[in-house]
Amino acid sequence: MKKEDIDSSKITDQQIVVVLDVLLATSTIVTCLFYGAKEIFPVKDKREALLLGKSLINFKPLLVGEVDGKTIQGFLDPTPLSLSKIVKDKSIILATTNGTIAIRKVTSAKHVLIASLLNGGAVAEYIHKYFENDYRIIVVCSGSGNRFCMEDFYGAGYFIHRLVNECNKNEIELTDSAINAKLFYEKYENESKQILSATRVGKMLVDYGLANEISYVSQQDEIPIVPQLIGDRIIV
């Protein structure tokens, strides 16, 4: 589902929420934690980021964020490759137009997992290993504004494909939208870079000179971690 379709009042303890924002928020979160970031605080906007930054000033957090694809003035670019070199042992406050908004909308869930193409296989393995079959899995595609985003649909299909392969097929029941995402991914399984580059957001990133970031986040199963939202922060 899109983040706009989330009804927070209907999120229960028997649901696992998997959030995707392939270009780029969840890919950035996964990368930063893999490269040693201590924790990531997902916030809604610049104002909330600055307020939280003041309260954490003794920890010297990194302020990272964008609005409508443009880096917030005074903040670091929320791109995974650029951040990977500087995040070790750091706390990060992250504000994005879509991904962190989606994460904040599902905070009432007991289990919120962060996925991307980089780590979707690890997330699927984790769910199969640690959760009983009576859990309902909700896959949230962050999208762009209120618009459908092909890159998140593709990422959701990849995660669902991996989850089905992990489980006995009789253990899992897919909705029609989940089946569609899975079939879409399987048709273009080996074309992730082309798919991401062809999207509206992908083209925007190329225009910004960030084609290398697309190449990076297009990789499948490169990072074996499962970031989780615990309270107000994302950790591994």
C-alpha positions, 0 to 999 in steps of 0.5 A: 500500500501507499503511505497515504492509504495507511490508517494508523488506528488499524495497525495492530500487534499482529502485523509486521510493517515493511517500509520501502523507499528505494529512491532513496530513504530506506536505501540510505537508512540500510546503508548508514546502519551497515556502515556503522551509524549508531541510530537513525531518527526518522523525522517529518521535516526540517523543523522537527529535525532541528528541534531534535538536534538541539535536544541531542546536541551532546551527541553531535548528531548528523542532520540529513535531509531533503524536501522534494528532492533538494537537500535542506539548507545546512543539512547533509545530502541524504544519499547512501554513498556520500554518507557511507564514509562519514556515519560510523558511530554517529547518530543521524536525524533524517528528514525526507519527503516520503520515506521518513513520513511513511515510517512515522505513520506506522510507529504504532506497529509492534514490528516495523522493518526497513527494506530496500533492494540492498537488504530485502532478502535479509528482511524476508529471511528474518521474518520467516525465521522469527515470526509465526504464520499468524502475523499479517505482513503489510508492505508500505511503498512510500511513493512520491507525494500521493503518486505511485512509484514504480521503483517501490512497486519493484522493490515490494515485488522483490521482497515478496518474491524472496519471502515466498521463496523462504516460506512454504508456499502454503504458509503465505497468502498474497493479496492481488496487489502483492501478486502483481508486484511479485510478477512485475519484479519476476519479469524484470528481475535482472533489470533493476538498474534499468527499472530504477533509472527509467522512473520519474525519481530516477531521472531526477537523480540522474539530472542531479548527477547521482547516477552512481547512487542509482547503480548502488541501490539497484544491487540486490541482496548486498547488505545482510542487515534488518533495520528496525524501528524501536521507539523513535529510532531505527537500529540494527 
